[in-house]
């Protein structure tokens, strides 16, 4: 894991045979992701893929 500072990091993960990835423990801690929580997967062909906790996603959508 490459750490830039306490608020950022870069890490590679491998996609398993079922298309699954493991979210690194550092990311789970940083974003307080707990077992059983729902994440939103967002994708844009030009900009890539992003993960966002569902409650944060819905909160952002309410602000629009």
Jmol script that loads the backbone (N, CA, C; Angstrom):
load data "model"
ATOM      1  N   UNK A   1       0.835  -1.173   0.000  1.00  0.00           N
ATOM      2  CA  UNK A   1       0.000   0.000   0.000  1.00  0.00           C
ATOM      3  C   UNK A   1       0.878   1.233   0.000  1.00  0.00           C
ATOM      4  N   UNK A   2       0.600   2.155  -0.884  1.00  0.00           N
ATOM      5  CA  UNK A   2       1.288   3.433  -0.940  1.00  0.00           C
ATOM      6  C   UNK A   2       0.492   4.442  -0.136  1.00  0.00           C
ATOM      7  N   UNK A   3       1.103   5.038   0.858  1.00  0.00           N
ATOM      8  CA  UNK A   3       0.409   6.044   1.654  1.00  0.00           C
ATOM      9  C   UNK A   3       0.950   7.421   1.301  1.00  0.00           C
ATOM     10  N   UNK A   4       0.058   8.339   0.924  1.00  0.00           N
ATOM     11  CA  UNK A   4       0.454   9.701   0.641  1.00  0.00           C
ATOM     12  C   UNK A   4       0.434  10.534   1.916  1.00  0.00           C
ATOM     13  N   UNK A   5      -0.613  10.408   2.681  1.00  0.00           N
ATOM     14  CA  UNK A   5      -0.751  11.042   3.986  1.00  0.00           C
ATOM     15  C   UNK A   5      -1.879  10.338   4.713  1.00  0.00           C
ATOM     16  N   UNK A   6      -2.289  10.851   5.863  1.00  0.00           N
ATOM     17  CA  UNK A   6      -3.308  10.146   6.639  1.00  0.00           C
ATOM     18  C   UNK A   6      -4.695  10.199   6.016  1.00  0.00           C
ATOM     19  N   UNK A   7      -4.909  11.049   5.015  1.00  0.00           N
ATOM     20  CA  UNK A   7      -6.223  11.194   4.389  1.00  0.00           C
ATOM     21  C   UNK A   7      -6.326  10.548   3.016  1.00  0.00           C
ATOM     22  N   UNK A   8      -5.236  10.005   2.505  1.00  0.00           N
ATOM     23  CA  UNK A   8      -5.247   9.439   1.147  1.00  0.00           C
ATOM     24  C   UNK A   8      -4.371   8.193   1.089  1.00  0.00           C
ATOM     25  N   UNK A   9      -4.699   7.330   0.142  1.00  0.00           N
ATOM     26  CA  UNK A   9      -3.821   6.200  -0.126  1.00  0.00           C
ATOM     27  C   UNK A   9      -4.139   5.651  -1.505  1.00  0.00           C
ATOM     28  N   UNK A  10      -3.228   4.877  -2.019  1.00  0.00           N
ATOM     29  CA  UNK A  10      -3.405   4.195  -3.303  1.00  0.00           C
ATOM     30  C   UNK A  10      -3.112   2.719  -3.046  1.00  0.00           C
ATOM     31  N   UNK A  11      -3.982   1.862  -3.529  1.00  0.00           N
ATOM     32  CA  UNK A  11      -3.781   0.436  -3.334  1.00  0.00           C
ATOM     33  C   UNK A  11      -4.339  -0.310  -4.549  1.00  0.00           C
ATOM     34  N   UNK A  12      -3.740  -1.432  -4.877  1.00  0.00           N
ATOM     35  CA  UNK A  12      -4.282  -2.255  -5.960  1.00  0.00           C
ATOM     36  C   UNK A  12      -5.005  -3.450  -5.341  1.00  0.00           C
ATOM     37  N   UNK A  13      -6.072  -3.873  -5.989  1.00  0.00           N
ATOM     38  CA  UNK A  13      -6.812  -5.061  -5.577  1.00  0.00           C
ATOM     39  C   UNK A  13      -7.022  -5.925  -6.812  1.00  0.00           C
ATOM     40  N   UNK A  14      -7.184  -7.206  -6.598  1.00  0.00           N
ATOM     41  CA  UNK A  14      -7.435  -8.131  -7.711  1.00  0.00           C
ATOM     42  C   UNK A  14      -8.900  -8.507  -7.739  1.00  0.00           C
ATOM     43  N   UNK A  15      -9.415  -8.656  -8.924  1.00  0.00           N
ATOM     44  CA  UNK A  15     -10.794  -9.102  -9.121  1.00  0.00           C
ATOM     45  C   UNK A  15     -10.789 -10.622  -9.108  1.00  0.00           C
ATOM     46  N   UNK A  16     -11.634 -11.200  -8.260  1.00  0.00           N
ATOM     47  CA  UNK A  16     -11.729 -12.650  -8.150  1.00  0.00           C
ATOM     48  C   UNK A  16     -12.583 -13.244  -9.257  1.00  0.00           C
ATOM     49  N   UNK A  17     -12.699 -14.563  -9.281  1.00  0.00           N
ATOM     50  CA  UNK A  17     -13.433 -15.242 -10.349  1.00  0.00           C
ATOM     51  C   UNK A  17     -14.915 -14.873 -10.421  1.00  0.00           C
ATOM     52  N   UNK A  18     -15.485 -14.408  -9.327  1.00  0.00           N
ATOM     53  CA  UNK A  18     -16.893 -13.991  -9.329  1.00  0.00           C
ATOM     54  C   UNK A  18     -17.044 -12.486  -9.519  1.00  0.00           C
ATOM     55  N   UNK A  19     -15.954 -11.800  -9.866  1.00  0.00           N
ATOM     56  CA  UNK A  19     -16.006 -10.356 -10.074  1.00  0.00           C
ATOM     57  C   UNK A  19     -15.932  -9.556  -8.788  1.00  0.00           C
ATOM     58  N   UNK A  20     -15.548 -10.195  -7.692  1.00  0.00           N
ATOM     59  CA  UNK A  20     -15.508  -9.533  -6.392  1.00  0.00           C
ATOM     60  C   UNK A  20     -14.125  -8.963  -6.099  1.00  0.00           C
ATOM     61  N   UNK A  21     -14.108  -7.882  -5.317  1.00  0.00           N
ATOM     62  CA  UNK A  21     -12.859  -7.335  -4.809  1.00  0.00           C
ATOM     63  C   UNK A  21     -12.969  -7.247  -3.286  1.00  0.00           C
ATOM     64  N   UNK A  22     -11.835  -7.175  -2.628  1.00  0.00           N
ATOM     65  CA  UNK A  22     -11.805  -6.950  -1.193  1.00  0.00           C
ATOM     66  C   UNK A  22     -11.416  -5.499  -0.961  1.00  0.00           C
ATOM     67  N   UNK A  23     -12.205  -4.800  -0.152  1.00  0.00           N
ATOM     68  CA  UNK A  23     -11.878  -3.423   0.191  1.00  0.00           C
ATOM     69  C   UNK A  23     -10.815  -3.491   1.282  1.00  0.00           C
ATOM     70  N   UNK A  24      -9.659  -2.888   1.056  1.00  0.00           N
ATOM     71  CA  UNK A  24      -8.579  -2.969   2.038  1.00  0.00           C
ATOM     72  C   UNK A  24      -9.006  -2.435   3.409  1.00  0.00           C
ATOM     73  N   UNK A  25      -8.447  -3.020   4.461  1.00  0.00           N
ATOM     74  CA  UNK A  25      -8.826  -2.633   5.822  1.00  0.00           C
ATOM     75  C   UNK A  25      -8.599  -1.150   6.076  1.00  0.00           C
ATOM     76  N   UNK A  26      -7.539  -0.564   5.496  1.00  0.00           N
ATOM     77  CA  UNK A  26      -7.281   0.851   5.676  1.00  0.00           C
ATOM     78  C   UNK A  26      -8.443   1.694   5.142  1.00  0.00           C
ATOM     79  N   UNK A  27      -8.993   1.297   4.001  1.00  0.00           N
ATOM     80  CA  UNK A  27     -10.136   2.017   3.420  1.00  0.00           C
ATOM     81  C   UNK A  27     -11.381   1.809   4.273  1.00  0.00           C
ATOM     82  N   UNK A  28     -11.591   0.591   4.750  1.00  0.00           N
ATOM     83  CA  UNK A  28     -12.755   0.331   5.607  1.00  0.00           C
ATOM     84  C   UNK A  28     -12.694   1.155   6.877  1.00  0.00           C
ATOM     85  N   UNK A  29     -11.515   1.270   7.455  1.00  0.00           N
ATOM     86  CA  UNK A  29     -11.351   2.087   8.665  1.00  0.00           C
ATOM     87  C   UNK A  29     -11.547   3.571   8.352  1.00  0.00           C
ATOM     88  N   UNK A  30     -10.904   4.047   7.295  1.00  0.00           N
ATOM     89  CA  UNK A  30     -10.969   5.465   6.950  1.00  0.00           C
ATOM     90  C   UNK A  30     -12.405   5.919   6.698  1.00  0.00           C
ATOM     91  N   UNK A  31     -13.186   5.074   6.033  1.00  0.00           N
ATOM     92  CA  UNK A  31     -14.548   5.448   5.661  1.00  0.00           C
ATOM     93  C   UNK A  31     -15.610   4.784   6.537  1.00  0.00           C
ATOM     94  N   UNK A  32     -15.172   4.144   7.612  1.00  0.00           N
ATOM     95  CA  UNK A  32     -16.064   3.512   8.580  1.00  0.00           C
ATOM     96  C   UNK A  32     -17.057   2.566   7.897  1.00  0.00           C
ATOM     97  N   UNK A  33     -16.532   1.701   7.042  1.00  0.00           N
ATOM     98  CA  UNK A  33     -17.356   0.722   6.330  1.00  0.00           C
ATOM     99  C   UNK A  33     -17.422  -0.542   7.168  1.00  0.00           C
ATOM    100  N   UNK A  34     -18.628  -0.934   7.509  1.00  0.00           N
ATOM    101  CA  UNK A  34     -18.840  -2.098   8.363  1.00  0.00           C
ATOM    102  C   UNK A  34     -19.455  -3.253   7.551  1.00  0.00           C
ATOM    103  N   UNK A  35     -19.276  -4.454   8.043  1.00  0.00           N
ATOM    104  CA  UNK A  35     -19.854  -5.634   7.395  1.00  0.00           C
ATOM    105  C   UNK A  35     -21.366  -5.453   7.248  1.00  0.00           C
ATOM    106  N   UNK A  36     -21.878  -5.780   6.076  1.00  0.00           N
ATOM    107  CA  UNK A  36     -23.313  -5.708   5.810  1.00  0.00           C
ATOM    108  C   UNK A  36     -23.786  -4.365   5.273  1.00  0.00           C
ATOM    109  N   UNK A  37     -22.918  -3.333   5.293  1.00  0.00           N
ATOM    110  CA  UNK A  37     -23.327  -2.035   4.764  1.00  0.00           C
ATOM    111  C   UNK A  37     -23.468  -2.089   3.247  1.00  0.00           C
ATOM    112  N   UNK A  38     -24.294  -1.207   2.719  1.00  0.00           N
ATOM    113  CA  UNK A  38     -24.500  -1.129   1.279  1.00  0.00           C
ATOM    114  C   UNK A  38     -23.620  -0.024   0.705  1.00  0.00           C
ATOM    115  N   UNK A  39     -22.935  -0.357  -0.392  1.00  0.00           N
ATOM    116  CA  UNK A  39     -22.130   0.613  -1.119  1.00  0.00           C
ATOM    117  C   UNK A  39     -22.726   0.811  -2.504  1.00  0.00           C
ATOM    118  N   UNK A  40     -22.622   2.016  -3.003  1.00  0.00           N
ATOM    119  CA  UNK A  40     -23.054   2.315  -4.368  1.00  0.00           C
ATOM    120  C   UNK A  40     -21.824   2.225  -5.268  1.00  0.00           C
ATOM    121  N   UNK A  41     -21.967   1.569  -6.398  1.00  0.00           N
ATOM    122  CA  UNK A  41     -20.902   1.491  -7.395  1.00  0.00           C
ATOM    123  C   UNK A  41     -21.312   2.391  -8.537  1.00  0.00           C
ATOM    124  N   UNK A  42     -20.497   3.410  -8.793  1.00  0.00           N
ATOM    125  CA  UNK A  42     -20.801   4.355  -9.857  1.00  0.00           C
ATOM    126  C   UNK A  42     -19.728   4.233 -10.926  1.00  0.00           C
ATOM    127  N   UNK A  43     -20.123   4.321 -12.169  1.00  0.00           N
ATOM    128  CA  UNK A  43     -19.155   4.184 -13.245  1.00  0.00           C
ATOM    129  C   UNK A  43     -19.379   5.166 -14.367  1.00  0.00           C
ATOM    130  N   UNK A  44     -18.294   5.594 -14.950  1.00  0.00           N
ATOM    131  CA  UNK A  44     -18.289   6.483 -16.105  1.00  0.00           C
ATOM    132  C   UNK A  44     -17.148   6.011 -16.998  1.00  0.00           C
ATOM    133  N   UNK A  45     -17.428   5.750 -18.257  1.00  0.00           N
ATOM    134  CA  UNK A  45     -16.399   5.198 -19.152  1.00  0.00           C
ATOM    135  C   UNK A  45     -15.135   6.042 -19.193  1.00  0.00           C
ATOM    136  N   UNK A  46     -15.272   7.340 -19.133  1.00  0.00           N
ATOM    137  CA  UNK A  46     -14.102   8.215 -19.221  1.00  0.00           C
ATOM    138  C   UNK A  46     -13.429   8.443 -17.869  1.00  0.00           C
ATOM    139  N   UNK A  47     -14.208   8.464 -16.786  1.00  0.00           N
ATOM    140  CA  UNK A  47     -13.659   8.839 -15.476  1.00  0.00           C
ATOM    141  C   UNK A  47     -13.383   7.652 -14.561  1.00  0.00           C
ATOM    142  N   UNK A  48     -13.960   6.482 -14.848  1.00  0.00           N
ATOM    143  CA  UNK A  48     -13.667   5.296 -14.056  1.00  0.00           C
ATOM    144  C   UNK A  48     -14.789   4.894 -13.121  1.00  0.00           C
ATOM    145  N   UNK A  49     -14.417   4.135 -12.098  1.00  0.00           N
ATOM    146  CA  UNK A  49     -15.367   3.553 -11.137  1.00  0.00           C
ATOM    147  C   UNK A  49     -15.122   4.183  -9.772  1.00  0.00           C
ATOM    148  N   UNK A  50     -16.212   4.404  -9.043  1.00  0.00           N
ATOM    149  CA  UNK A  50     -16.119   4.930  -7.681  1.00  0.00           C
ATOM    150  C   UNK A  50     -17.069   4.167  -6.781  1.00  0.00           C
ATOM    151  N   UNK A  51     -16.699   4.043  -5.516  1.00  0.00           N
ATOM    152  CA  UNK A  51     -17.552   3.432  -4.494  1.00  0.00           C
ATOM    153  C   UNK A  51     -17.924   4.523  -3.497  1.00  0.00           C
ATOM    154  N   UNK A  52     -19.168   4.474  -3.035  1.00  0.00           N
ATOM    155  CA  UNK A  52     -19.638   5.453  -2.069  1.00  0.00           C
ATOM    156  C   UNK A  52     -20.623   4.756  -1.139  1.00  0.00           C
ATOM    157  N   UNK A  53     -20.531   5.036   0.156  1.00  0.00           N
ATOM    158  CA  UNK A  53     -21.497   4.464   1.087  1.00  0.00           C
ATOM    159  C   UNK A  53     -22.890   4.936   0.691  1.00  0.00           C
ATOM    160  N   UNK A  54     -23.860   4.039   0.761  1.00  0.00           N
ATOM    161  CA  UNK A  54     -25.213   4.354   0.293  1.00  0.00           C
ATOM    162  C   UNK A  54     -25.812   5.535   1.033  1.00  0.00           C
ATOM    163  N   UNK A  55     -25.617   5.612   2.360  1.00  0.00           N
ATOM    164  CA  UNK A  55     -26.202   6.729   3.095  1.00  0.00           C
ATOM    165  C   UNK A  55     -25.627   8.067   2.649  1.00  0.00           C
ATOM    166  N   UNK A  56     -24.336   8.100   2.329  1.00  0.00           N
ATOM    167  CA  UNK A  56     -23.713   9.323   1.837  1.00  0.00           C
ATOM    168  C   UNK A  56     -24.252   9.673   0.446  1.00  0.00           C
ATOM    169  N   UNK A  57     -24.404   8.654  -0.396  1.00  0.00           N
ATOM    170  CA  UNK A  57     -24.946   8.864  -1.739  1.00  0.00           C
ATOM    171  C   UNK A  57     -26.337   9.484  -1.675  1.00  0.00           C
ATOM    172  N   UNK A  58     -27.218   8.895  -0.858  1.00  0.00           N
ATOM    173  CA  UNK A  58     -28.590   9.405  -0.766  1.00  0.00           C
ATOM    174  C   UNK A  58     -28.622  10.803  -0.166  1.00  0.00           C
ATOM    175  N   UNK A  59     -27.721  11.077   0.760  1.00  0.00           N
ATOM    176  CA  UNK A  59     -27.632  12.418   1.340  1.00  0.00           C
ATOM    177  C   UNK A  59     -27.212  13.439   0.272  1.00  0.00           C
ATOM    178  N   UNK A  60     -26.263  13.070  -0.567  1.00  0.00           N
ATOM    179  CA  UNK A  60     -25.838  13.959  -1.652  1.00  0.00           C
ATOM    180  C   UNK A  60     -26.973  14.202  -2.641  1.00  0.00           C
ATOM    181  N   UNK A  61     -27.757  13.172  -2.922  1.00  0.00           N
ATOM    182  CA  UNK A  61     -28.868  13.317  -3.878  1.00  0.00           C
ATOM    183  C   UNK A  61     -29.972  14.210  -3.308  1.00  0.00           C
ATOM    184  N   UNK A  62     -30.169  14.212  -2.004  1.00  0.00           N
ATOM    185  CA  UNK A  62     -31.169  15.073  -1.392  1.00  0.00           C
ATOM    186  C   UNK A  62     -30.787  16.540  -1.498  1.00  0.00           C
ATOM    187  N   UNK A  63     -29.480  16.811  -1.523  1.00  0.00           N
ATOM    188  CA  UNK A  63     -28.988  18.189  -1.597  1.00  0.00           C
ATOM    189  C   UNK A  63     -29.173  18.808  -2.974  1.00  0.00           C
ATOM    190  N   UNK A  64     -29.517  18.011  -3.960  1.00  0.00           N
ATOM    191  CA  UNK A  64     -29.642  18.537  -5.335  1.00  0.00           C
ATOM    192  C   UNK A  64     -30.985  19.108  -5.588  1.00  0.00           C
TER     193      UNK A  64
END
end "model"
wireframe off; spacefill off
backbone 0.3
color backbone group
